[in-house]
Amino acid sequence: MVVKIVKNGLTKSFLIKNNMSFKLKPPYNLDLLNTPMFERDMEGDPVHARTPKNGVIILNEDSFSMDKDPKEKLKTIVHELEHVRQYKCGDLDYGYNREGKEVVWWKGKEYPYSAMASGDPNQPWEKKPYQLENKLNT
């Protein structure tokens, strides 16, 4: 509904929300743009980063000192953002199964947690992150 107000000879028009509005969907994923990231000492952990299922990216500060290639850090962030997406859409999760064993669920299929902790690029949840990393090499 358009409302017109006349005051001192000036007419102002404005729209009042009356279930007639619409939302534009942005062409980018806002969920990933507000992903918290920080660097910390990971005490000998050999990986560049870890992303727990809460969606925070923890970068290993030993992996990204000033003498290292900054492109490696970018590749790591792209890789970990894909894991954030996997958690948010429900493809990837981890926890304890009914028997009390620590496991990973990938698209409903159960894997031992040790498979996730290893960072093995052949695991199904690692395939797309590594593909995205490789795109940055081209």
Rosetta constraint file for C-alpha pairs under 8 A:
AtomPair CA 1 CA 15 HARMONIC 5.72 0.50
AtomPair CA 1 CA 16 HARMONIC 5.38 0.50
AtomPair CA 1 CA 17 HARMONIC 6.94 0.50
AtomPair CA 1 CA 18 HARMONIC 6.30 0.50
AtomPair CA 1 CA 20 HARMONIC 7.95 0.50
AtomPair CA 2 CA 13 HARMONIC 6.53 0.50
AtomPair CA 2 CA 14 HARMONIC 5.62 0.50
AtomPair CA 2 CA 15 HARMONIC 4.60 0.50
AtomPair CA 2 CA 16 HARMONIC 6.24 0.50
AtomPair CA 3 CA 13 HARMONIC 5.53 0.50
AtomPair CA 3 CA 14 HARMONIC 5.53 0.50
AtomPair CA 3 CA 15 HARMONIC 6.30 0.50
AtomPair CA 3 CA 16 HARMONIC 7.06 0.50
AtomPair CA 4 CA 11 HARMONIC 6.41 0.50
AtomPair CA 4 CA 12 HARMONIC 5.47 0.50
AtomPair CA 4 CA 13 HARMONIC 4.43 0.50
AtomPair CA 4 CA 14 HARMONIC 6.77 0.50
AtomPair CA 5 CA 10 HARMONIC 7.94 0.50
AtomPair CA 5 CA 11 HARMONIC 5.54 0.50
AtomPair CA 5 CA 12 HARMONIC 5.14 0.50
AtomPair CA 5 CA 13 HARMONIC 6.47 0.50
AtomPair CA 6 CA 10 HARMONIC 5.40 0.50
AtomPair CA 6 CA 11 HARMONIC 4.44 0.50
AtomPair CA 6 CA 12 HARMONIC 6.41 0.50
AtomPair CA 7 CA 11 HARMONIC 6.60 0.50
AtomPair CA 17 CA 21 HARMONIC 6.63 0.50
AtomPair CA 26 CA 30 HARMONIC 7.99 0.50
AtomPair CA 29 CA 33 HARMONIC 6.92 0.50
AtomPair CA 30 CA 34 HARMONIC 6.82 0.50
AtomPair CA 31 CA 35 HARMONIC 7.12 0.50
AtomPair CA 32 CA 81 HARMONIC 6.88 0.50
AtomPair CA 32 CA 84 HARMONIC 7.46 0.50
AtomPair CA 32 CA 85 HARMONIC 7.20 0.50
AtomPair CA 35 CA 55 HARMONIC 6.67 0.50
AtomPair CA 35 CA 56 HARMONIC 6.31 0.50
AtomPair CA 35 CA 57 HARMONIC 7.38 0.50
AtomPair CA 35 CA 81 HARMONIC 7.97 0.50
AtomPair CA 36 CA 55 HARMONIC 7.46 0.50
AtomPair CA 36 CA 56 HARMONIC 5.11 0.50
AtomPair CA 36 CA 57 HARMONIC 6.28 0.50
AtomPair CA 37 CA 56 HARMONIC 5.83 0.50
AtomPair CA 37 CA 57 HARMONIC 4.60 0.50
AtomPair CA 37 CA 58 HARMONIC 5.86 0.50
AtomPair CA 37 CA 59 HARMONIC 7.21 0.50
AtomPair CA 38 CA 57 HARMONIC 6.58 0.50
AtomPair CA 38 CA 58 HARMONIC 5.33 0.50
AtomPair CA 38 CA 59 HARMONIC 5.96 0.50
AtomPair CA 39 CA 58 HARMONIC 5.74 0.50
AtomPair CA 39 CA 59 HARMONIC 4.47 0.50
AtomPair CA 39 CA 60 HARMONIC 5.72 0.50
AtomPair CA 39 CA 61 HARMONIC 5.19 0.50
AtomPair CA 40 CA 58 HARMONIC 6.96 0.50
AtomPair CA 40 CA 59 HARMONIC 6.39 0.50
AtomPair CA 40 CA 60 HARMONIC 5.63 0.50
AtomPair CA 40 CA 61 HARMONIC 5.24 0.50
AtomPair CA 41 CA 60 HARMONIC 5.96 0.50
AtomPair CA 41 CA 61 HARMONIC 5.57 0.50
AtomPair CA 41 CA 62 HARMONIC 6.77 0.50
AtomPair CA 42 CA 60 HARMONIC 5.65 0.50
AtomPair CA 42 CA 61 HARMONIC 7.42 0.50
AtomPair CA 42 CA 62 HARMONIC 7.88 0.50
AtomPair CA 45 CA 60 HARMONIC 7.91 0.50
AtomPair CA 47 CA 60 HARMONIC 7.19 0.50
AtomPair CA 47 CA 119 HARMONIC 7.84 0.50
AtomPair CA 48 CA 59 HARMONIC 6.10 0.50
AtomPair CA 48 CA 60 HARMONIC 5.20 0.50
AtomPair CA 48 CA 63 HARMONIC 5.63 0.50
AtomPair CA 48 CA 76 HARMONIC 6.77 0.50
AtomPair CA 49 CA 57 HARMONIC 6.96 0.50
AtomPair CA 49 CA 58 HARMONIC 5.44 0.50
AtomPair CA 49 CA 59 HARMONIC 4.30 0.50
AtomPair CA 49 CA 60 HARMONIC 5.31 0.50
AtomPair CA 49 CA 76 HARMONIC 7.04 0.50
AtomPair CA 49 CA 80 HARMONIC 7.44 0.50
AtomPair CA 50 CA 57 HARMONIC 6.13 0.50
AtomPair CA 50 CA 58 HARMONIC 5.27 0.50
AtomPair CA 50 CA 59 HARMONIC 6.66 0.50
AtomPair CA 50 CA 60 HARMONIC 8.00 0.50
AtomPair CA 50 CA 80 HARMONIC 7.41 0.50
AtomPair CA 51 CA 55 HARMONIC 6.20 0.50
AtomPair CA 51 CA 56 HARMONIC 5.77 0.50
AtomPair CA 51 CA 57 HARMONIC 4.72 0.50
AtomPair CA 51 CA 58 HARMONIC 6.11 0.50
AtomPair CA 51 CA 80 HARMONIC 6.38 0.50
AtomPair CA 51 CA 83 HARMONIC 7.09 0.50
AtomPair CA 51 CA 84 HARMONIC 7.17 0.50
AtomPair CA 52 CA 56 HARMONIC 6.38 0.50
AtomPair CA 52 CA 57 HARMONIC 7.37 0.50
AtomPair CA 53 CA 84 HARMONIC 7.32 0.50
AtomPair CA 53 CA 87 HARMONIC 6.07 0.50
AtomPair CA 53 CA 93 HARMONIC 6.86 0.50
AtomPair CA 53 CA 94 HARMONIC 7.76 0.50
AtomPair CA 55 CA 84 HARMONIC 5.22 0.50
AtomPair CA 55 CA 87 HARMONIC 7.41 0.50
AtomPair CA 55 CA 88 HARMONIC 7.96 0.50
AtomPair CA 56 CA 84 HARMONIC 7.89 0.50
AtomPair CA 57 CA 77 HARMONIC 7.86 0.50
AtomPair CA 57 CA 80 HARMONIC 6.68 0.50
AtomPair CA 57 CA 81 HARMONIC 7.81 0.50
AtomPair CA 59 CA 63 HARMONIC 7.92 0.50
AtomPair CA 60 CA 64 HARMONIC 7.21 0.50
AtomPair CA 61 CA 65 HARMONIC 6.79 0.50
AtomPair CA 63 CA 68 HARMONIC 7.55 0.50
AtomPair CA 64 CA 68 HARMONIC 5.77 0.50
AtomPair CA 64 CA 69 HARMONIC 7.73 0.50
AtomPair CA 64 CA 70 HARMONIC 7.40 0.50
AtomPair CA 64 CA 72 HARMONIC 7.89 0.50
AtomPair CA 64 CA 73 HARMONIC 6.51 0.50
AtomPair CA 68 CA 72 HARMONIC 7.75 0.50
AtomPair CA 69 CA 73 HARMONIC 7.46 0.50
AtomPair CA 70 CA 74 HARMONIC 6.63 0.50
AtomPair CA 71 CA 75 HARMONIC 6.17 0.50
AtomPair CA 72 CA 76 HARMONIC 6.14 0.50
AtomPair CA 73 CA 77 HARMONIC 6.22 0.50
AtomPair CA 74 CA 78 HARMONIC 6.22 0.50
AtomPair CA 75 CA 79 HARMONIC 6.11 0.50
AtomPair CA 75 CA 132 HARMONIC 7.99 0.50
AtomPair CA 75 CA 133 HARMONIC 5.19 0.50
AtomPair CA 75 CA 136 HARMONIC 6.92 0.50
AtomPair CA 76 CA 80 HARMONIC 6.13 0.50
AtomPair CA 76 CA 133 HARMONIC 7.49 0.50
AtomPair CA 77 CA 81 HARMONIC 5.99 0.50
AtomPair CA 78 CA 82 HARMONIC 6.47 0.50
AtomPair CA 78 CA 129 HARMONIC 7.31 0.50
AtomPair CA 78 CA 132 HARMONIC 6.93 0.50
AtomPair CA 78 CA 133 HARMONIC 6.70 0.50
AtomPair CA 79 CA 83 HARMONIC 6.88 0.50
AtomPair CA 79 CA 129 HARMONIC 4.52 0.50
AtomPair CA 79 CA 130 HARMONIC 6.54 0.50
AtomPair CA 79 CA 132 HARMONIC 6.66 0.50
AtomPair CA 79 CA 133 HARMONIC 6.19 0.50
AtomPair CA 80 CA 84 HARMONIC 6.39 0.50
AtomPair CA 80 CA 129 HARMONIC 7.22 0.50
AtomPair CA 81 CA 85 HARMONIC 6.27 0.50
AtomPair CA 82 CA 86 HARMONIC 6.19 0.50
AtomPair CA 82 CA 128 HARMONIC 7.48 0.50
AtomPair CA 82 CA 129 HARMONIC 5.68 0.50
AtomPair CA 83 CA 87 HARMONIC 6.22 0.50
AtomPair CA 83 CA 92 HARMONIC 7.77 0.50
AtomPair CA 83 CA 125 HARMONIC 7.76 0.50
AtomPair CA 83 CA 129 HARMONIC 7.22 0.50
AtomPair CA 84 CA 88 HARMONIC 6.18 0.50
AtomPair CA 85 CA 89 HARMONIC 6.13 0.50
AtomPair CA 86 CA 90 HARMONIC 6.16 0.50
AtomPair CA 86 CA 91 HARMONIC 5.15 0.50
AtomPair CA 86 CA 92 HARMONIC 5.33 0.50
AtomPair CA 86 CA 125 HARMONIC 7.97 0.50
AtomPair CA 87 CA 91 HARMONIC 6.11 0.50
AtomPair CA 87 CA 92 HARMONIC 4.94 0.50
AtomPair CA 87 CA 93 HARMONIC 6.15 0.50
AtomPair CA 90 CA 107 HARMONIC 7.43 0.50
AtomPair CA 91 CA 105 HARMONIC 7.66 0.50
AtomPair CA 91 CA 106 HARMONIC 5.54 0.50
AtomPair CA 91 CA 107 HARMONIC 4.62 0.50
AtomPair CA 91 CA 108 HARMONIC 7.47 0.50
AtomPair CA 92 CA 104 HARMONIC 7.35 0.50
AtomPair CA 92 CA 105 HARMONIC 5.76 0.50
AtomPair CA 92 CA 106 HARMONIC 4.81 0.50
AtomPair CA 92 CA 107 HARMONIC 6.46 0.50
AtomPair CA 92 CA 125 HARMONIC 7.16 0.50
AtomPair CA 93 CA 104 HARMONIC 5.82 0.50
AtomPair CA 93 CA 105 HARMONIC 5.16 0.50
AtomPair CA 93 CA 106 HARMONIC 6.72 0.50
AtomPair CA 94 CA 102 HARMONIC 7.40 0.50
AtomPair CA 94 CA 103 HARMONIC 5.63 0.50
AtomPair CA 94 CA 104 HARMONIC 4.19 0.50
AtomPair CA 94 CA 105 HARMONIC 5.81 0.50
AtomPair CA 94 CA 113 HARMONIC 7.44 0.50
AtomPair CA 95 CA 102 HARMONIC 5.54 0.50
AtomPair CA 95 CA 103 HARMONIC 5.63 0.50
AtomPair CA 95 CA 104 HARMONIC 6.60 0.50
AtomPair CA 96 CA 100 HARMONIC 5.29 0.50
AtomPair CA 96 CA 101 HARMONIC 5.24 0.50
AtomPair CA 96 CA 102 HARMONIC 4.46 0.50
AtomPair CA 96 CA 103 HARMONIC 5.76 0.50
AtomPair CA 97 CA 101 HARMONIC 5.57 0.50
AtomPair CA 97 CA 102 HARMONIC 6.58 0.50
AtomPair CA 97 CA 103 HARMONIC 6.52 0.50
AtomPair CA 101 CA 112 HARMONIC 7.98 0.50
AtomPair CA 102 CA 112 HARMONIC 6.69 0.50
AtomPair CA 102 CA 113 HARMONIC 5.53 0.50
AtomPair CA 103 CA 110 HARMONIC 6.50 0.50
AtomPair CA 103 CA 111 HARMONIC 5.62 0.50
AtomPair CA 103 CA 112 HARMONIC 4.60 0.50
AtomPair CA 103 CA 113 HARMONIC 4.30 0.50
AtomPair CA 103 CA 114 HARMONIC 7.93 0.50
AtomPair CA 104 CA 110 HARMONIC 5.71 0.50
AtomPair CA 104 CA 111 HARMONIC 5.05 0.50
AtomPair CA 104 CA 112 HARMONIC 6.04 0.50
AtomPair CA 104 CA 113 HARMONIC 5.29 0.50
AtomPair CA 104 CA 116 HARMONIC 6.96 0.50
AtomPair CA 105 CA 109 HARMONIC 5.30 0.50
AtomPair CA 105 CA 110 HARMONIC 4.60 0.50
AtomPair CA 105 CA 111 HARMONIC 6.23 0.50
AtomPair CA 106 CA 110 HARMONIC 6.56 0.50
AtomPair CA 106 CA 111 HARMONIC 7.65 0.50
AtomPair CA 106 CA 124 HARMONIC 7.50 0.50
AtomPair CA 106 CA 125 HARMONIC 6.72 0.50
AtomPair CA 111 CA 115 HARMONIC 6.88 0.50
AtomPair CA 112 CA 116 HARMONIC 7.59 0.50
AtomPair CA 113 CA 117 HARMONIC 6.38 0.50
AtomPair CA 114 CA 118 HARMONIC 6.11 0.50
AtomPair CA 115 CA 119 HARMONIC 7.16 0.50
AtomPair CA 115 CA 120 HARMONIC 6.98 0.50
AtomPair CA 115 CA 123 HARMONIC 7.29 0.50
AtomPair CA 116 CA 120 HARMONIC 7.28 0.50
AtomPair CA 116 CA 123 HARMONIC 7.72 0.50
AtomPair CA 119 CA 123 HARMONIC 7.96 0.50
AtomPair CA 119 CA 126 HARMONIC 7.57 0.50
AtomPair CA 120 CA 126 HARMONIC 7.26 0.50
AtomPair CA 121 CA 126 HARMONIC 5.20 0.50
AtomPair CA 121 CA 127 HARMONIC 6.22 0.50
AtomPair CA 121 CA 130 HARMONIC 7.00 0.50
AtomPair CA 122 CA 126 HARMONIC 6.60 0.50
AtomPair CA 122 CA 127 HARMONIC 6.53 0.50
AtomPair CA 123 CA 127 HARMONIC 6.69 0.50
AtomPair CA 125 CA 129 HARMONIC 7.72 0.50
AtomPair CA 126 CA 130 HARMONIC 6.22 0.50
AtomPair CA 127 CA 131 HARMONIC 6.24 0.50
AtomPair CA 128 CA 132 HARMONIC 6.17 0.50
AtomPair CA 129 CA 133 HARMONIC 6.31 0.50
AtomPair CA 130 CA 134 HARMONIC 6.18 0.50
AtomPair CA 131 CA 135 HARMONIC 6.37 0.50
AtomPair CA 132 CA 136 HARMONIC 6.86 0.50
AtomPair CA 133 CA 137 HARMONIC 7.04 0.50
AtomPair CA 134 CA 138 HARMONIC 7.04 0.50
